[in-house]
Amino acid sequence: MAAAWNYAAADSDEEFIEDSDKQYAGSKTATLVFIETTPEMFEPWKENEDVPFRAAIKCCQAMWRTTVVSQPSHQVSLIFVGTEQSNNPSDFENLYVLQDLSTVKVAMIEQLNAMKDSEDFDGFESKYGSSNKYDLKDVFWLAKMMFDDGKASTLKKIVYFTRNDNPHGGKQNLQMEVVKKFKDIGKVDLNVVAFNDNFSLEPFYSKILEDEAGLTKAENSEALLKVVRVKNRLSRPISRSTFEIAPGMKIGIGLYSIARPAKPPTSININKRTNEEIFKTVNEFRANTGMPVLKSEERKMIAVRGEKVVLTNEEVKQVKYVHEPGVKLVCFLNKQNFNQFNWYKSPGYFMYPDEERITGSKDLFVALLKRCHSLEKVALVKAVLSRGKSPKLICLIPSLGDPMFPQGFHAFPIPFSDEMRKLDLEFKTKPTPELVDLMEKVIKKVTNRSFDVLEVYNPKLQFRWRELERIALDLSEEEQDEFLDLTEPNEDLMVQRLGDIPRQIEDVVNTSYNCFENTKSTAPIINHAVDWAMEVKHKRVDKQTVVVLKSFLDGIGIRDVKFKRKAELVDLVYKYFEET
């Protein structure tokens, strides 16, 4: 199985986003970034690459800039490890807290900008100093104290930049003290970023990391920035429920959304004098008396065949809450006989066991996953993802050993019979073989063999976030990172690849179908009674439609107006009346 998915992060399905946000509204997430400042962190780790310390500062700055707009409640902190000067609440030696644990502020990003753009890192040696003396035990001790002070109850995360895979020189007693202090932190997500190709977990870090998923090897600066940005995207289940495999046999599960629309940050109304948020309240009054209506006096009404049915709140609950939440197995289907591409009606979910809900869920879940995979079976289940929601018919497809997708069940909702539509469409026109061959050439010429859907960002969101960032940080256009819109076609490259093919297609179509010469609009032309002299006098000719303008010009004997634009037609009308 893959590393356990965290149940406390920030991606959920659009249908359940409101309930999920309410569930985690009072919780906090915190990230502590530790950067070693030993002398070797200021030496290039690869040819044509910057020093690791600058690369780490750039990664930290990228994380801050992403967090400030996408996760404004996320708390972050930056600590230097191995400094000559010390600055921390517990007076640990060689640890310098550069930025206290708090939400991201503009001054924090500006401080990192000044440090990464300076040759001497904004006077690093004189302000902080570089040293090989530090105790990793104090690092995790300080991390625990900062997490406790910040009260990060949902997710605690540590990002540690280093070049040393064997701290304390392999001394077992000191390393065991470090492991003990790390366990005292509790449930924490540790990600070690190593500026060393030969970095290994065996000397020490295998004692605190479950597997290599928590290790990121820095190949180059650009790849490292991408990895850190991806690591910063958190996952949260849209629903935690039970999976009833048989009567009396249930396991705990969590459902995650595989894809959901990304939305821009929402704006709020504030008082322009005090910058305080303005909250809206809605009060209802009786139309005849003007007296306020209490919540206890409200009723729900629905029209059924012309009759008004009034329901109390209790009756509304009885109508809505028909199905209890949970997932129940209906049957198994042969995977090869199930036409999976025709029946998916929405982006799917990902199902993973929840050991905290029911002990032993992971063992039973893995056994079921392996048998479905080996027997090439898919499971059909009925799912009610939250109380009051409609039941869904979901197909569970096992995923095991595929490097592109996480290991577990991929759940895809399939439609009920009364949701299906039949579209009887026929192609009555048969293309010529010559035209088919030309279109095949177009497809081959314009095929992109290096396309990766995971690299295409939403240009609308990116533009909005860049503008917010520019306004917040007071940046110029030159200081902003360049953004390439991959949804915009590269017309120059397409023209270069296609060459003379478009002209050949036009010639074949004109010759075979006479489409371009004989194309006529099927919409009827309505002749309006227009006093053109008055329209010209009052300069209102541009208010007329293109159809009316063409009809008038054709009636007075002016030809060749078929492909002219509206502005040109208006000019012809004015010119005609000037001459006459």
N, C-alpha and C positions, 0 to 999 in steps of 0.2 A: 504493500500500500504506500501511497505517497504520504508526505508529511502531513500531519493533521491540520485541517483547515481551522482557522481561528473563528470563534463565534462572536466576535465583537467589533467588526469593522464596518465598511461603509458602502456596500453595493447591494441594491435590492431591486426587485421587480416593480415596474411602474404601478401595477395593480395593488401592491401591498406596501408601497413606499411610505404612505401616510402612517399606517399602523406601525411600521418598522421604525420610522423616525420618532414617533412618540415613545416607543419602547426604549430607545437609546438617547432620548433628548437630554436626560440628566446625567449621562455618563460622560467621561472624559478620556481622551487618549493622549499619551505623552511619549515623546521621542527624545532620547539623550544621544547626542553625537559626541563620541570621544575620538580625538585625533592625537596620535603620538607625535611628539616634537623632538624626537631623538635626532642626533646629527645625520643619520643615514636617511631620514625622511626629507632632508634638504639636498639629496644627491639624486640625479636622474636615474630612474629604474629601467629605462629602455632608451634606445637610440632615437633621436628626434622627438623625445617626449619631455614634458616639463617635470619639475621635481614633484614627488608624491604629495608634499605638503600643499602646494598650490592646487594640485588636482583635487585634493580632499576639500579644500576651501571652496573650489568651484562647485563640487557636488553638493556641499552643504548649502551654498547660496541657491543652487537650482531647487533643492528641496524646500527652502524657505519661500522662494518665489512661487512655487506650485501651491504650497500650503496656504499662503496668504489669501488666495482667491478661491481655491477649491475646498479647503477644510479650515475655515477661519477659527473654529474652536479648538483646533489641535494645538497642544502645548509642545514647545521645543526648547532645547538647551544645547549649548556648545561648550565643551570642556577640553582643555589641552592637557595631555598626559606627558610628563617628563620635562617640565619647565623648571628653571632655577627659582623663579618666583612662585609663591603660593597664594591662592585666593579661593577659599571655599569655606562654607559655614563651620566645618569641623577641624579646620587647620591641618588637613592632611598635607604632607610635604609633596612637592613636585606635581601638584594638581592645581590648575588655574581655571576657574569657572569664568569664561569670557562672557557668556550670555546666560542669565538665569532662566529657569524654567517658566515660560509664559507663552502666551499666544504671539504669533509673529508680528513684529512692528517694523515700520519703515526704517527706523534707525538701525535695527539689527541687520537688515539687508545692505544698507549703506556702509556699515562697518565692514562687512565681508567684501563688498566691492572695493573699498579702499585697500584692504589687505591683499587681495588677489591681483590688483592692478599695479601694486608697488613692487619695485625691484627688491627692497629689503623687507617686504611684507609689513609695511607700515611700522617700521622700526621694531620688528619682532625681537631681535636679539637684545636690544636695550630695555624693552618693556617687560619681556617675559623670560628670555633666555632659553637655551637648549641644553638638555642634559640626558644622560643615560640612566639616571637614578629615578626609579619610580617603583611602587609596589602595586601590582595588579589587584591585590586584596583590597587596598584602599580605594581603587577605582570602583569596584562593585559595592563596597561599603557606602561610598558617596552616592552611588546610583540608587541604592535602597532608600537612603535618607531623602533624596530629592523626589523620588516617586512617592514616598509617604507624605512629604510636605505638599506635593501637588495633588494628592488624592486622586491619582489616575486609576479609577476602579475598573475600567473596561479593558484597556490594552496598554501594556508597557513594552516599549521597544528600545533597544540599544543598537546603535550603529558604531562599530569600532574600526577605525582606520589604522593599519599597522604594517610593518615589514618583518616583524619578528614572530616566528612560529614556535619559539621555545623560550618564553619569558622565565626569568629567574634562573636561567642557565640549567634547567632540568633538575633543580633541587626539589625532591619529592615532597619534603615537609612544607616548603613554601607554596608549592603548587596545590597541595591538598587544602591549605588554608584559603587559597583563592577559590577553589571549587565550593568549599563550604559557604563562603560569603556570597557566591553567585546563587547558590540554592536558597539562601536566606531572602533573596529578592522576591521569590515566588514565581508565578507564571509570567515569563517575560520572553519576548521574541528577540533573539540575539542574531545580528548579521555582522560577520567579520569581513571587512574589505581588505584584501591583501595586495600589496604592491611588490609581489615576489612570485616569479614563475614557479619556483621550487617550493613554494609554501605548502606545508603538509599539516594535517590535523593530528597526526600521530604523536608528536612530542608532547602536546598539551591540550589543544582545543577540542580533541575528540572526547575529552572528559566533560565538557560542558555543552557541546553541540551534538544533537541527535544524529545528524548525517551531514553530507556536504551541501545540502540545500541552504544551510546558513552561512556558507562561504562564498564570497564573490572575489574572483581573481581579476585584477585590473589589467586588461590587455592593452588598452590605450585610453586616452582621456575621453574621446567621444563615446566609445562603447561603455565606459564606466558611467557617464552621465545618463545614458539610456537605462542601464541596469538600476541605478539609484532611483530614477523616476518611476520605473515599474515597481520596484520594491515599496515605494511610497503609496501605491494604490492598495487599499485594504479591502477585505472581504467580510461581509456580514450575511448571515442567513436571512432569507425572507420569511422563513417559517421553521420552527422547531416542533416536531410532532413525533408520532409513533407510526411504525409500519407493521401492520398485522398480517403476518405471513400465513397463519392458520389460527383457528379459534383458540384463544388462550395463549398464543405465542406472539409477542410483540417485541420490537427493538426500537431504540431511539434513533431518530434520523434528523438531519438538518438539510433544508433545501436552499440552494443558492441559484441565483439567476446567471445564465451563461452570457446573455447580452441584454442590455436595456438602454433606452435613449439617454444620452448624457445631456443634462440641462445646464444652462448658464446660471451663474449665481443670481439670486433674486434681489431686487431692490426693495427698500423699506422707506416709508414716509417719515420724515423728521421735521421738527420745528426749526425754521431757518434762523431763529434768534438764538436758541439754546442747543441745537443739534440733538435734542432728545427725541427718542422714537415716539411716534404718534400711534396710539392704539384706537382702533375703531370698535364701537359697540353698536348693536342693533336692538332697538326697542320697538315692540309692536303695540299698536293701540286699536281700540274698537272704532270702526268707521262711524257709527251713529252717536256714540257718547264721548269719544276721545279718551276713555279710561284705559290705562295700561292693561295688557293681557299677560297673566302669569303663566309660567311654564306648566303648572299643574292643570291649567284650563285649556291647554292646546290639545287638539286631536288631529289624527291623520285621516284623510279622505281619499278614496279611489273610486273612479267611475267604472261600473261594470254593466254593460249593455244599457246604458242610459240611466241607471240607478246610481245614486251616491251612497257609498258604503263608508260609514264613519267608524274608525278603529281607535281603541285606546292604546296606550303605550305597551301594555301587557299583551294585547292581541297582536300588535305589530311584531313583538318578539316571537310569539308563537308561530306567526306566519314565516318569519325570516329564518329562525333557528331550527330548521327541520333536520339538518344533518349535523352530526357531531364531528368535530375536527379530527383528522387522521387520514392515514393511507391504508387501504385494504387491498389485498391481492385478489384479482378476479380469476385469472388463468394465465397460462404460458402459451406463447405462439412460436411457430417456427420462424426464425429470423429470415431465412431465404425466401419464404412465402409472404413475408410482410413488406408491402410496398411502402417503404418508409418515407420516400420523398413526396408522395402525393397527399399524405394525410397530416403532415405537420401544419398547424394553423398559427403558431406563434413561436418566438424564440424559446428554446427549452430551458429546463432547470438542470441542476446537478445535485444528486443525492449522495450524502456522505453520512456515516454512522455517528451518533452522538452518544459517546460512552458515559458522559456525565448524567444523562437522562435515565438510561437503563444500563446497568453494568452487564458486560458481555455482549453488547450490541455489535461491537467491531468484529468479534470472532464469527458470529452468525452472519453478519453482512458480507464478510470476505468469503465465507464458504458458499453463500448463495451466488455471489458475483463470479467466483471461479467456475461453478457448475454451469451457470447460464452461458458463460463464455465458451466452455469446452463443448457443451451440447448445442451451441448456436441457437439459443432460445432467447426470446424477449418476454418480459413480464407485462401483463396488462393490469393496471390497478385503478381503483377509484380513489380520488384524492379530494379532500376538503381542507384547503391549506390554512384557513383561519375561520373562527366562529362567525356564522352568518353569511359566508361565501357560498356560491353555487358549487356543486360537485363537478369535478373535471375527470374525464377519461384520459389516462396518461399511459404512455408506453415507455417502459424502462429498458434502455438498451445498454448492455454491459460494455464497459471500456476497460481493457486490461492490456498493458504492455504497449500502448500507443504513445510515443513520445510527444505527440502534438496535443494530447488531451489528458486531463487528470484522470486517475484511476478511480472508478466508481460507476454508478448508474447515471446515465444521461436520460432525463425525463422529458418527453415531448408530449404536450397535450394534443389529442386527436379529436376531430369534430364528432358530434352526434349526428344521427341520420337527418334530423330536421334542420341542421345547419349547412348541409351540403347544397351546392348549386350546380346546375347543368348548363353549360355554355356550348351551344351547337354552332360552331364557326367553321366555315369552309373557305378554302382558297380557290376561287373560281378562275383566277388568272394563272396560266401556266407560263413560266419564264422560258425563254429560249436557252438552249445549251450554251450558246456563246455568252449570254448574260450571267449564267450560273458560274461559268469558268472565271469570268472577270470578278465576280463577288468573292470567289474562293481566293483569288490573288489578293483582294483587299484584306480579307481576314488574315492571311498569312503575313502580309506586310505590316499590319497594325497590331499583331499579337505581341503582348509584353510578357516575356518569359521570366522576368525578375520581379514580378508584382507580388507584394506581400500585403494582405488586407490588414494585418496588425500594425503596419507602418503608416496607414492613412488616417490622419487626424481630421476631426470635424472642423472645417475652415471657419464656420460661423463662431464656434466656441473659442477657437484659438484667437480670432481677431478681437472678440470681446474681452477675453482675458488679457491680451496684450495691451488693449487700450486702457483697461482698468489699472494694469500694472504701470503703464506709462504715466497716467495721471497721479497714481499714489506715490510713485518714486520720483516724479518730476524728471522723466527721462526724455531725451530727444530721440528722433527716429533712427539716428545713426547708432545710438547706444543700445537699441533693442536688438534681440536676436532675430536673425532673418528667418522667416517662415515661408516654406514652400507649399503651396496649395496643390496637393496631388490629385484633387478632383478636377482640376483644370487641364483640358487636353493640351498636349504639346503640338500645336498646329504646325510649327516650322518643321519638326521632325516627321510629322505625318505627311506633309507635302513632299519632303525629300524622299521618303520611302515609297510613296505611291507613284510619284513621277507622272506619267501620262495616262495612268489607269482611269482617273475620273473623266477625262475627255472621251476615252473610248467607251465608257459606260453611257455617257450622254449621247454619243453617236448611235450606239446600238438601240437605246430606248427610243430616240427620235425616229430611227429607221423602222423599227419593228412595231411600235405602238402609236407613233405620232402624238405623244402625250403633251409635249411642250407647245406644239403649234395649235392644237385643237382643244386645249383645256378651257372649259367655260364654267362659270359659276352657276350652280343650280339654284341659288337664292333669287327670288323674283326681284326685279328692279322696280321700285315704287317711285313714280314721278310725282313730286310734290309741286304744288302751285307756289312758286317762289317769285317774288318781285325782285328781280336781280338788280334793277336800277336803284332801288331803295337799299338793298344789301350792300351794293358798292358804295353808295353815298355815305352810309353809316359805318363802313369798314367792318362788315359782319360776314364777309364771304367765307372766312376761315371757320365759321360755325357750322357750315354745311358739311355733310358727309362726303366721302370720296366717291361713292356711287352716284350721288346727286350731281356732283361737279363734273364727273365724266359724262353723265347723260346730257347735261347742258352743253358742254363743249362739243360733244358728238353731234348734237342737234343743230349747232350753228356752223358746222362744217369743219371744225378743227380736228384733225386726225392725229394718230400716233400718240394717244394719251393713255394707252392701256398700261404701260409700265412706268408711268410717271408718278412721282411722290405727290403727297397732298399739297406741300408748299409750292411745287411747280404748277399744279393745277390752279391754285389760288392766284398765282402770278399771271397765268394765261387769262383768267377771267378779268382781272383788273386791266390787263393790256388790251383786251378786246374792247372794253368799254371806253378806254382812253382814245382808241383809234376811231370809234364810231360816234 
